[in-house]
């Protein structure tokens, strides 16, 4: 039997709604795996094929930015937005500033970005994987932060960063580093 909520205070209704939102969209339903493969002697992505990486670093989770969540809802409802498809970009930066949902872009003074590798993203069941390759001359600085964008360029009303992760991966000086971003929705 349904309760008539017209007699219940607005704060009680909002409390129920917030609990429901937390339950539906908590970390257990949005899982992100980041995998970085470092090839110290490869100049570009083609040179990495068939080679064993010199180092592999994997880490989980990130923060879904408010603007990224809004973009996902526009795409889900067909009311606009730009997809995070083959035209997606990964941006890396050198700031260790903690991630906050109100941020719209990376915080570092140095940033670099590359477009999604060909044949990506790959969708399988409830997961999607994007791959990005930063060649030898790209993003040569301390890698501290990462974010997936729906297009190249400065974040704007149409170029939206989906998420932000802060993790120290060291300093890239040469070689090719590839990053796989796998998002699982369950």
C-alpha positions as a Markdown table, in Angstrom:
| # | Residue | x | y | z |
|---|---|---|---|---|
| 1 | Unk | 0.0 | 0.0 | 0.0 |
| 2 | Unk | 1.3 | 3.5 | -0.9 |
| 3 | Unk | 1.6 | 6.2 | 1.6 |
| 4 | Unk | 0.2 | 9.6 | 0.8 |
| 5 | Unk | 3.3 | 11.8 | 0.8 |
| 6 | Unk | 1.4 | 15.0 | 0.5 |
| 7 | Unk | 1.3 | 15.1 | 4.3 |
| 8 | Unk | 5.0 | 14.3 | 4.7 |
| 9 | Unk | 7.6 | 17.1 | 5.0 |
| 10 | Unk | 9.7 | 17.9 | 2.0 |
| 11 | Unk | 12.9 | 17.1 | 3.9 |
| 12 | Unk | 11.6 | 13.5 | 4.5 |
| 13 | Unk | 10.9 | 13.0 | 0.8 |
| 14 | Unk | 14.3 | 14.4 | -0.2 |
| 15 | Unk | 15.9 | 12.1 | 2.4 |
| 16 | Unk | 14.2 | 9.1 | 0.8 |
| 17 | Unk | 15.2 | 10.4 | -2.7 |
| 18 | Unk | 18.8 | 10.9 | -1.7 |
| 19 | Unk | 19.0 | 7.4 | -0.2 |
| 20 | Unk | 17.5 | 5.9 | -3.3 |
| 21 | Unk | 20.0 | 7.9 | -5.5 |
| 22 | Unk | 22.9 | 6.7 | -3.3 |
| 23 | Unk | 21.7 | 3.1 | -3.5 |
| 24 | Unk | 21.2 | 3.1 | -7.3 |
| 25 | Unk | 24.3 | 5.0 | -8.3 |
| 26 | Unk | 26.8 | 4.0 | -5.6 |
| 27 | Unk | 30.3 | 2.8 | -6.3 |
| 28 | Unk | 29.1 | -0.8 | -6.6 |
| 29 | Unk | 27.3 | 0.1 | -9.8 |
| 30 | Unk | 30.0 | 2.2 | -11.5 |
| 31 | Unk | 33.3 | 0.5 | -11.5 |
| 32 | Unk | 36.3 | 1.8 | -13.4 |
| 33 | Unk | 39.6 | 0.0 | -14.0 |
| 34 | Unk | 42.6 | 2.0 | -15.3 |
| 35 | Unk | 45.5 | 0.0 | -16.8 |
| 36 | Unk | 48.7 | 1.8 | -17.8 |
| 37 | Unk | 51.3 | -0.1 | -19.8 |
| 38 | Unk | 54.7 | 1.5 | -20.1 |
| 39 | Unk | 56.9 | 0.7 | -23.1 |
| 40 | Unk | 60.2 | 2.5 | -22.6 |
| 41 | Unk | 61.7 | 1.8 | -26.0 |
| 42 | Unk | 58.7 | 2.3 | -28.3 |
| 43 | Unk | 58.1 | 5.5 | -30.2 |
| 44 | Unk | 54.4 | 4.9 | -30.9 |
| 45 | Unk | 51.5 | 2.5 | -30.4 |
| 46 | Unk | 52.3 | 0.4 | -33.5 |
| 47 | Unk | 55.7 | -0.4 | -32.0 |
| 48 | Unk | 54.1 | -1.8 | -28.9 |
| 49 | Unk | 52.2 | -4.6 | -30.7 |
| 50 | Unk | 53.4 | -8.0 | -29.6 |
| 51 | Unk | 55.8 | -6.5 | -27.1 |
| 52 | Unk | 55.7 | -7.1 | -23.3 |
| 53 | Unk | 55.4 | -3.8 | -21.4 |
| 54 | Unk | 58.3 | -2.7 | -19.2 |
| 55 | Unk | 55.8 | -1.9 | -16.5 |
| 56 | Unk | 52.1 | -2.4 | -15.9 |
| 57 | Unk | 50.2 | -0.3 | -13.3 |
| 58 | Unk | 46.5 | -0.9 | -12.6 |
| 59 | Unk | 44.2 | 1.0 | -10.3 |
| 60 | Unk | 40.5 | 1.2 | -9.6 |
| 61 | Unk | 37.7 | 3.8 | -9.4 |
| 62 | Unk | 37.6 | 7.5 | -10.1 |
| 63 | Unk | 35.2 | 10.3 | -9.5 |
| 64 | Unk | 32.3 | 10.8 | -11.9 |
| 65 | Unk | 32.2 | 14.6 | -12.4 |
| 66 | Unk | 28.9 | 16.4 | -12.1 |
| 67 | Unk | 29.2 | 17.7 | -15.6 |
| 68 | Unk | 30.0 | 14.2 | -16.9 |
| 69 | Unk | 27.0 | 12.8 | -15.1 |
| 70 | Unk | 24.8 | 15.4 | -16.6 |
| 71 | Unk | 26.2 | 14.6 | -20.1 |
| 72 | Unk | 25.5 | 10.9 | -19.6 |
| 73 | Unk | 21.9 | 11.7 | -18.6 |
| 74 | Unk | 21.4 | 13.8 | -21.7 |
| 75 | Unk | 22.8 | 11.0 | -23.8 |
| 76 | Unk | 20.6 | 8.4 | -22.0 |
| 77 | Unk | 17.4 | 10.5 | -22.5 |
| 78 | Unk | 18.2 | 11.6 | -26.1 |
| 79 | Unk | 18.1 | 15.2 | -25.1 |
| 80 | Unk | 21.6 | 16.1 | -26.4 |
| 81 | Unk | 25.1 | 15.5 | -25.5 |
| 82 | Unk | 28.2 | 14.2 | -27.3 |
| 83 | Unk | 29.1 | 10.5 | -27.1 |
| 84 | Unk | 32.3 | 9.2 | -25.5 |
| 85 | Unk | 32.9 | 7.1 | -28.6 |
| 86 | Unk | 35.8 | 6.8 | -31.1 |
| 87 | Unk | 36.2 | 10.6 | -30.9 |
| 88 | Unk | 36.9 | 10.5 | -27.1 |
| 89 | Unk | 40.1 | 11.8 | -25.7 |
| 90 | Unk | 42.0 | 11.0 | -22.6 |
| 91 | Unk | 43.7 | 13.9 | -20.9 |
| 92 | Unk | 46.6 | 13.5 | -18.4 |
| 93 | Unk | 47.9 | 16.2 | -16.1 |
| 94 | Unk | 50.4 | 16.9 | -13.3 |
| 95 | Unk | 48.2 | 18.0 | -10.4 |
| 96 | Unk | 47.7 | 15.9 | -7.3 |
| 97 | Unk | 44.8 | 18.1 | -6.1 |
| 98 | Unk | 42.0 | 15.8 | -4.7 |
| 99 | Unk | 39.2 | 15.1 | -7.1 |
| 100 | Unk | 35.9 | 16.9 | -6.5 |
| 101 | Unk | 32.6 | 16.4 | -8.4 |
| 102 | Unk | 32.4 | 20.1 | -9.0 |
| 103 | Unk | 35.6 | 20.1 | -11.1 |
| 104 | Unk | 35.1 | 20.2 | -14.9 |
| 105 | Unk | 38.6 | 19.6 | -16.0 |
| 106 | Unk | 42.1 | 18.5 | -14.9 |
| 107 | Unk | 43.8 | 20.8 | -12.4 |
| 108 | Unk | 47.5 | 20.6 | -13.6 |
| 109 | Unk | 49.6 | 23.3 | -15.2 |
| 110 | Unk | 50.8 | 20.7 | -17.6 |
| 111 | Unk | 48.3 | 18.6 | -19.5 |
| 112 | Unk | 48.4 | 16.4 | -22.6 |
| 113 | Unk | 45.7 | 14.5 | -24.5 |
| 114 | Unk | 45.3 | 11.9 | -27.2 |
| 115 | Unk | 42.4 | 10.5 | -29.1 |
| 116 | Unk | 41.0 | 7.0 | -28.6 |
| 117 | Unk | 42.9 | 4.3 | -30.4 |
| 118 | Unk | 41.4 | 2.9 | -33.6 |
| 119 | Unk | 38.9 | 0.0 | -33.0 |
| 120 | Unk | 38.0 | 1.5 | -29.6 |
| 121 | Unk | 35.9 | 1.8 | -27.6 |
| 122 | Unk | 35.0 | -1.9 | -27.3 |
| 123 | Unk | 31.7 | -2.7 | -25.7 |
| 124 | Unk | 31.1 | -6.2 | -24.2 |
| 125 | Unk | 28.0 | -6.9 | -22.1 |
| 126 | Unk | 27.9 | -4.1 | -19.4 |
| 127 | Unk | 31.5 | -3.0 | -19.9 |
| 128 | Unk | 33.2 | -0.6 | -22.2 |
| 129 | Unk | 37.0 | -0.2 | -22.8 |
| 130 | Unk | 38.7 | 2.8 | -24.3 |
| 131 | Unk | 42.5 | 2.6 | -25.2 |
| 132 | Unk | 44.7 | 5.6 | -25.5 |
| 133 | Unk | 48.4 | 5.7 | -26.6 |
| 134 | Unk | 50.7 | 8.5 | -25.6 |
| 135 | Unk | 53.7 | 8.3 | -28.0 |
| 136 | Unk | 57.3 | 9.1 | -27.2 |
| 137 | Unk | 57.0 | 12.9 | -27.5 |
| 138 | Unk | 53.5 | 13.2 | -25.9 |
| 139 | Unk | 52.9 | 14.3 | -22.3 |
| 140 | Unk | 56.4 | 14.3 | -21.0 |
| 141 | Unk | 55.9 | 15.3 | -17.4 |
| 142 | Unk | 54.8 | 13.9 | -14.1 |
| 143 | Unk | 51.5 | 12.0 | -14.5 |
| 144 | Unk | 49.2 | 12.6 | -11.5 |
| 145 | Unk | 45.7 | 12.9 | -12.9 |
| 146 | Unk | 43.5 | 11.5 | -15.7 |
| 147 | Unk | 40.1 | 12.3 | -17.3 |
| 148 | Unk | 38.0 | 11.0 | -20.2 |
| 149 | Unk | 36.6 | 13.7 | -22.5 |
| 150 | Unk | 34.1 | 13.4 | -25.3 |
| 151 | Unk | 36.1 | 15.5 | -27.7 |
| 152 | Unk | 39.5 | 17.3 | -28.1 |
| 153 | Unk | 40.2 | 20.8 | -26.8 |
| 154 | Unk | 39.5 | 22.9 | -23.8 |
| 155 | Unk | 36.5 | 21.8 | -21.7 |
| 156 | Unk | 33.4 | 23.9 | -22.6 |
| 157 | Unk | 29.7 | 23.5 | -22.9 |
| 158 | Unk | 30.1 | 20.9 | -25.6 |
| 159 | Unk | 33.5 | 19.3 | -24.6 |
| 160 | Unk | 32.8 | 17.5 | -21.3 |
| 161 | Unk | 35.1 | 15.6 | -19.0 |
| 162 | Unk | 33.3 | 12.5 | -17.7 |
| 163 | Unk | 35.5 | 11.6 | -14.8 |
| 164 | Unk | 38.7 | 12.4 | -12.9 |
| 165 | Unk | 41.2 | 10.1 | -11.2 |
| 166 | Unk | 44.2 | 11.2 | -9.2 |
| 167 | Unk | 47.1 | 8.7 | -8.9 |
| 168 | Unk | 50.9 | 9.1 | -9.2 |
| 169 | Unk | 52.2 | 7.1 | -12.2 |
| 170 | Unk | 55.6 | 8.7 | -12.3 |
| 171 | Unk | 57.2 | 10.9 | -14.9 |
| 172 | Unk | 57.0 | 10.1 | -18.6 |
| 173 | Unk | 60.2 | 11.1 | -20.4 |
| 174 | Unk | 60.3 | 8.8 | -23.4 |
| 175 | Unk | 58.6 | 5.7 | -24.8 |
| 176 | Unk | 54.9 | 5.0 | -25.3 |
| 177 | Unk | 52.5 | 4.7 | -22.4 |
| 178 | Unk | 49.1 | 3.2 | -23.2 |
| 179 | Unk | 46.1 | 3.6 | -20.9 |
| 180 | Unk | 43.0 | 1.4 | -21.0 |
| 181 | Unk | 39.9 | 2.7 | -19.2 |
| 182 | Unk | 37.3 | 0.1 | -18.6 |
| 183 | Unk | 33.9 | 1.1 | -17.2 |
| 184 | Unk | 31.6 | -1.5 | -15.9 |
| 185 | Unk | 28.0 | -0.7 | -15.1 |
| 186 | Unk | 26.2 | -3.4 | -13.1 |
